[in-house]
């Protein structure tokens, strides 16, 4: 087909980004069996063309069409007939030249390596009974117990015995057992008892060459390419645009059938490429922030940062998150470097997502990696969490209070022998809210409460970033024995799972996962990143300890009071000295069956003799759990070294 380019004469420059004409129009591809409408917003373009292909790669254009200039920078064209299966790209003409082809930022299906979008009848991508699939329900956000994983890590080890190693389908394959005959994949996750899996970035990213998956490749995926499409390297066939979508949904459905929610790690704060990102190939510069000298600002430390406060950038992020929630039935979102986004945008996102799924979890990193031109008072930072009442933030206060700073190998925390870490632990226990018994000046990072409600603090001690918990303890306490490391490891997690915030666990920590000391394994090989299923047998006692802690939290709502008022009224700190924190929860808090609960954390390397006022039943003593509390203690009581004790009445 011969194409005659019609260029409309119009101003192609504007005084500033706020002067760009904007639109309320839906910019997604509109498909039906009868017709398809293609749309793109590019106010500075003087022409836009649409290229059709038979395949997602390695084929030539078979048709090219002009899009029509509608209004406010929107270009569109409608085609009659069923275009399902047709691959396409856009090209915009700006400043007398054609920019490179792009699938468009609203692409929902792409071919291999995400270069070309595809027209898709999404009805064909639904797994069996998808229409009856439901979100996971929660009474309060801190009823969730989040388990952060990377899809490849879970099943890539040969010993995982997966039929689909490193894939969406491998993660949810039932009945798999390791060479040492322990459950792997979803069966293991179910056995743990967690309520939600948090998937490291699983939208289409640049890092992995999907045409060459025979070659081992690894990346966490924090380099966004196509925001609205699942990553192809986790699919059994990345060349067919339908396959990754159907397999992603199949994975979500399998988790939902097990009553486990699915949270997606989203990275709207920067793009993987800058000059040639899909944003810039469609609308140069508009979606980014710039320094006064005209250079790209870089609060993400990845080469650029996006401008969430700009109308069409905000609209894109909102539409994208809503799309994932609706099309893929997702139960929540974790925002990477959330502090780069503006507070208003984050609140709009929360409001829109809660309309779709009132149980959705929305949380993020309340910081930036570098400074930003966005004024600090507008940033969605941890210290501004109280201005974002439906959003939670990661508590680096409790993380580093427990084990020491993630930025200093030698730094220790409460469980590993640091002095004066107790107030940071107490701050974590109450979920970063106001509590009259906390000396905020002695908390490591926050000199005042930053959460309105306890669930707004995501309490954790390790995640994909920095060292694993095991590696951090080994590096900061090089002379400690394996038994001592194990005791610290268990105590660290016991603090997280009995605190009032929303608990967050790093996949593999339940078996004392190691990355051989590597602290930034974002592109390290499988030998470093894979879950080693042999550790599940080697550290079976730690796995059992995690399972019991999770059961304790789930069976006893006193550990997850939904409001600050309840925590303030029912949680009292009893004893507080170097290496020891004890607190009591009273009044059958949050309708707990236990009237009063006494929790003692002894981080000292010797037993501590604790004086008791009356007789108590023993629920947790060092590594043993008795949920009926058959044994009782009174008078004084020896709390074993480096351990948690839970007593109740």
N, C-alpha and C positions, 0 to 999 in steps of 0.2 A: 504494500500500500504506500503510495506517495503522500507525504505529509507536507502541506503548506503551512508554515508557521505564521500565525497571526499574532503580532505583538501589539498589545494595547498601549497607547501612549499615556503615561500617568506619572506622577512623581514617584520615583523609586527610592527617595530618601525622605526621612522624617526628622524633625527637630530632635526628638529623643524617643526612647522606647514607649513612653506613655502616650506619644502622639500616634502610634500605630492604630489603624482601624481594627476593632476587635469584633468578635461575633459570638452570639449565643447559639449558633447552629450546631447540631450534632455533626462532628467531623469523622465519625466512624464510617467505614465502608457499609453501605446499606445493601444487603443481599436478599433476594427472593428468587424462586425458580423462574419467575416471570421477568425480572429485571435486576440490574445491579447499578448503584450510583457510587462513583468514585469522587472523593472530596479531599482537598488539601488547603490549608490556610497559609498563604505566602504573599503578604501585602507588597513586598518590594519586588516581586517577580513581574516581568512584562510578558511572559509566556510560560505555560506549563504543558508538558507532554506526558502521555501515559504510554508505556511500552508493554506489550503482551508477549508472554513466553509460554511454551508448552511444558517446560520443566523448571525446577528450582535452580538448576545450574547447567552448564555445558550445553546450551542451546542458544540459537539466535532469535532476535526479535522477529515475530511474525506479523505484528501489527503495531502501528503507532498512531495515537490520536491526540488532537488538541483538546485540552480542557477549556471550558468556557469561564470567562471572568464574570463571576456573579456580583457580589458586593462585599465590601469590608474585607477584601483580601482573600475571599474564598473562591477557589476554582473547582469546577465540578463537571461531570458528564454522566448521563445515564445511558445504559445499553440494555436493549430488550433481549430476552432469552435467558437461558440458564448458563451462567459462566462458572459454575462450580468446577474447581480443579484448574482454573486458569491462573498462571503466575503473572505478576505484574511489577513494574517499578514506575516511579515518578521521576521527572527531571524538570528543574526550574531554570528559567532563563533570567539572569540578573546581571546588570552592568555589562551587557553585550556578550555574555558567554553562558553556555550551558554548564551547570554544575553536574557533578557525578550522579549516577542513578541512586535512588533511595527507595526502600519499601514504604517509606512514610512512617511518621511517629505513631500513627494509630493502627499500624499493621497488627492483625490478630492471628495470622498464620503465616509462616515463612518456610522457605525451602532450606536446604543445607547451608550452614554458616550464615543464615539470616540475611542474605543479600537481596532476595526477591520475596515479595509478599504473595499470598495466594488467596483467591476467592474461595470461600469454604462454606458449605452448608453445615452449620454446627450441629444439626440434628444427627449427623452421621458420626459424631465424636462422643456421643453419650454412652457410657457403659450401661449394662443391664440395670434397670430399676433406678437410674440416675434421677428421674423426676421425683422419686420418693426419698431421695437422700436428704438428710437434715443436718443442720449445724449442731455442734455439741452445746448443751445448755449448762449454765453456771448460775448459782445464786449470787455469788460475789466474785469479782475478778481474782481475788486471792484464794479462791477454791481451786484455781488452776495450779498444776505442777508442770512446769515447762521443761522439755528435754530438747536441747539444741543439737542438731546433727547435720552432717554433710552427706548427701545421698550416696555418693561414691564410697565414702569411708566405711559405711556399715557392712557392705557385702563384697567388697573387692578382694579381701583376703581369700586365698584358695580354701582355707579351713572353714570359711563361712558356708561353703557348699551350696552356693546360690546358683539357680538356673539362669539368672540374669544379673551377673555380678556388676555392681556399680550403677544399676538402672532403677528407674521408678518401680518397675515390676519386681525387681529383686528385693527392694526395701519391704514390700508388703507380701512377699511369697510366704505362705504358711507352711509349717511342718519342717522347716530346714533345721538341721542340727550340725554342729561343728564335728570335726574329727574326734573330739573328746566327748561327743554325745551330749552337748548342751545346746539349748535352743538359740538360734540366731535370728536376725532380722525382726519382723514385726512380732513374732512369738516372744522374743526376749523383751521387747519394749512393753508388751502387754503384761508380762510377768513382773516387770518392775512396778507397774501400777501408776505411772505418770498419766496425766490427763491430756496433754497437748505436745505434739512435736513441733519444733521450730526448725524450718528448713533453711539452711544457708541459701544465698541467692539462687533462685531456680528459674528466673526469667532468662531469656536468650542473651548470652554475653560473648565477648570477643575472644576470650583466651584460648578456647579449645578448637582445634581444626576438626570439624565434624566429618570431613571427608576422609580422615585418616585415623579412625578410632582404634585401629589395630596397634597403633603406637601409643604406649601409656602416656597420658597427659593429665595434669592436675591443675585446678585453680579453684579458689573459693567462689569466684564469680562476681566480685565487686567491680566489674568493668562493664556496665550496661551497654547493650547494643539495641535490642528490641524489647521494650519494657512490657509488652502485652502478650508475649509468647513464651511458653515454657522452653527451657534450654534443651537443645537437641542431643547433646552428648549422653544424656540420661535415658534417651529413647532407644528402642531396639532398631529403629530405622529413621535417622535424621533427614533422609532425602525426601521422604513423603511428609508434607506439612501436617496431614491429619494425625499421624501416628503419635507424635509427642503429646498432642492435645488429649487424645483418647487415653493414653497411658498415664498422663498426669491425673486426669479425672479418676481413672481406675484406682490409682494410689490413694487419692483423697477418699474415695468411696470405701476402700478397705479399712482405712483408719476410722472413718465414721462408723462403719459396721462394728468396730471394736470399741466404740464410744471414746475415741481419741480425736481431739481437734487438730487442725492443721494451720500453722501460722507461717506466713511467708516473710522472709527477710527482704525488704525492698530498699533500693538504692537510688532514690530520686535526686540526691544531692549533687551528683556529678555524673558525667558520661565517660565511657571507656576511652573514646577518642575525643579530640577537641575540634580541630579544623574540619575534619571529615566525618563528624558525628552525624547521625540522622537528623538531629535538631538543626545543625548548621547547613546541611544539604537541602533543607526545606525552607529555612528562614534564618539566614546567617546572623549570628550574634544575639538574636532576640532572647533566647532562653538562658543566657549566661549573665553573670555579673562581671564587671570590669573594674580594674584599678583606675585611679585618676590619670595615670600615664597611658591608658588605653590597652594595657596588657590584661590578660585573663586573670581574674582573682582566683585564689586557690585555697579556700578554707578546707577542702577535702584532702589536700596533699596528694591529689591524683591528676593535677594539671588544669582543673577548672572547677567551677561550682555553678549550680543552676540558680535561677532567680525566681524562687517560689512566689515572691510577692507580686510579680508581674502578671497581669490578668490572664493571658493565654497560657502561661506556664502553670499558674495555679489551677486553671481549668483542666489542663492536661493531667496533672498529678491526681486531681480529684476524680476525673473520669476513669483514669487507669486503675486506681485503687478500687473504685466501685465495680469496675468490670471484673476484676479478679474475685471480688467477694461474691458477685452474682453468678458469673459463668463457671467458676471453679469451686464454688461453695466453701470459700476459705473462712476460717474461724478467727483470723487476726493477722496483724501486720507488725513487724518490727522495723523501725525506721533507722537506717544507718546514718550516723552523724546527724541526728535530728536537729541539733543546734544550728545547722546551716539553714534550715527552713524557718520561715517566720511563724510566729505564734498564731496569727489569724488563719493561715492556711492549715496548720495542724488542727485547730479547733473545728474548722469546716470539714476536714476529712473525718474527724471523729463523729461529728454530727451526722454526716451522710452515711457512714458505715453502720452506725448504730440504728439508723432507719432500716437498713437491709437486714442486719443481724444484731439484735440488742445484746447478745452475749459476746460479741466480738471483743478481742483483746487488742489494744493499740498501745504500743510502747516503743521507746527508742533510746538511742544514746544521746543524753542531754549535754552534748559538747560538740566542739568543732576540732579539726586537726590543726588548722592555722587560723589566723585572723581573717575577718570578712568585712567587706564594705557595708553589709547589712548592720545597722546600728544594734548594739548589744541588747538594748531594751526590747527589741523586736524579735530576738532570736528565741527559738524553742529550746532553751537551755534547762538543765536540771533545776537550777535555782528559780526558774519561772514556772515550774510544774504546777504551782498553785493557781496560775492563770490558765491552766489547761485541765479542767476538772474531769475530763473523761480519758485522760492519757497518763500512762505510767512511764517512769524513767529508771534506767539502771542505777543502782546504788553502788558507786565505786567506794563509798564510805565503808560499807560493811565488807565489801570484797577485800580491800586492802587492810581494813581493821583486823580481819581474820588471819590473813596470811602474809601481809607486808606488801609494799608498793610493787606494782607490776613493772615499773620502770627501773627498778634497782634490784639486781639479782640477790644482793646480800641483805636486803630489807626483810625483816621478820614481822609477824603479826601476833595476835593474841594466842593462837594455838601453837605457834612455833617459838614462843619465849620472849616476845617483845614486852617491854614495860609500858604502862600507861595506855594500853589499847582498850581498856574496859568501856570508856564512854562511847567509843565508836561502835563497839559491840552492842551496847544498850540502845544506841541510836538505830542500829539495824534491827534489833529485836522489836521495837515499836513501829517500824516501817517509816522512819524519817518524819514522823509527825511531832507535834508539840507534846511533851510529857514532862510533868513537873519535877521528876527525879533525875533528869538528864542535865549535866553541865555541858552546854553546847560549846563553850569555849575550849573544852578538852576533846571535842570530836575532831577527827583528823582533817576533813576537808570542808565540812559545812558548819558554820558558826550559828546556824539557826535551822529550824525545821523547814523542809522544802515541799513536803507532801500535805495535801488536805486530808487524805484518807490513807490508811496503811497500805492498801493494795497498790497505791501509786508508786511504791518503791519496789523495783524488781531486785530481789535479794539473790546474790550469787557469789560464788567464790572463784569460779573459773568459767571460761567460754572458749570459743575458737581462737580468739586473740590471746597473745602472750603465752606464757608457759601453761601446761596442764597443771592441775593442782599438785599431782605427784612430783612433777619435775621442779616446780617452784619450791616445794618443801625440801627436796633433795639438794637443790642448789643453795638455798639459804641456810640449811642446816647440814653441812657436809659430813659432820661427825655423828649424826644420828643413825641408829641402827634401823633396819627395815621395819622391825616391830614398832619402834618409836615413830617412824614416818607414817606407818599405817594408823596408829592411834591418833596422830595429828590430823590425818586425812579424814578419819571418821568423825572426829570432833568438829572439824570445819563444816562438814555437810550437815551434821546434827544441828548446828547453830542456824544454818540457812533454813532447814526444814521445820524448825520449831519457832521461827520468827514470824511476825505478823504480816510482813510484806508478801509479795507474790514470788514463790521460789522458782529458781531457774537453775537447771543442771546441765552440765556439759556432757554430751554423749561419751560414754566410756569411762567417766570418772568413777562410776560404780564398780569398775574393775581395776581402778588405779591406772588408768591410761597414761602411757608415756609417749612423748614424741622425741625421745632421746635427747632432751635438752633444747630442742629447736623451739624458739619462741615466736617465730613468724613463719608458719608453714603454709602460707597462702598458695604457694606453687611447688611445695616439696613433693617428692615422689610418694607413692603409696606405702613404701616401706616405713615412712615417717608417719603418714596420716591415717592409715587404715586402722580400723578396730581390730586388735589382736584377740581373737576369740579364745585363745589358750589362757589369757589372763582371767577369763571368767571362772576357770577351774582353779587356777593358781591362787586367786583371791576370792574364792567362793564366800568366805566369811564377810568380806566387804560388800559383795553383791547382796547377801542376805541382810546386812545391816541397812543398806539403802532401801531394800524392799520393806523392811520393818519400819523405818523412819517414815516412808511414804504412807504406809498403812496407818501409823500413829496419827499423822496429820489428817488423813482422810476420815478416820473414825472419830477424831476429836476436834470439833469446830472451834474450841477455845483457842487453838493455834492459828485461827484465820478469821479473827473478828473483822467484820466489814467496815466499821466506822471508827474514826479517831475517838469519838465519845466513849464507845465501848472499851477501847483499849485503855483510855485514861481512867475509866471507872473501875476496871477489873484487873489490870495488870500492875503489880507492885514489885519494885526491886527490893530484895531482902538483904543481900550481902554483896559487897563490892570491894574487892581488894586486888592487888596485883596478881594476875593469873586466875582470878575467880570472879564469876558473875552468877548470881542466883536471883530468880524472880518467881513470883507467885501469881497464878491466875485464879480468881475467886468467883463466887456467885453463879456457878454453873454457866459460865460465860458463853454467850452465843448458843445457848441451849445444849451445852455439853452435858453428858451423863455423869462426868466427874465434877463434884462440887468445887473442889479446890485442887489445883495442880501446882507442884513445886518443881522447878527445873533448875538444875545446878550444872554449870559448866566449869570444870576444873582443868585449867590448862597448865597447872603446875606439874613438875616432873616427879611429884611425890603425892601420896594420898592426902586428902584434906579431911580433918575431923569436923563434921558439921553438926551443930547443936540443933535439935528438933524440939519444938514446943509440945507436940502431942504425938500420937501414933499415926503413922502413914503407911500406905500400901506401896509396894515397889513395882513400878511398871517397866522402867529401863535402868539397868545397872551394867555399866561398861558395855559389853557386846550382847548382853542377853535381854530379851523382851518378854514380858509377861503381861498380856493385855487384861487379864483378870485380876492381877495384883494379889496373888495367893500369899506372898510373903509380906510381913509387916515389919516396920522398924520404929523405934522410939528412942528418946534420950539423946544419944549422940550417934553419929553415923559416919563411917569412913567412905568418902567419895574417892574411887580409884583415880590414880594419876592420869592425866590427859584423857578425860572422858566426860560424858554427859550422864547425869542421873535424872530420872523423872519419877517423882513420887506423887501419889494422889490420895484424896479422901473421897 
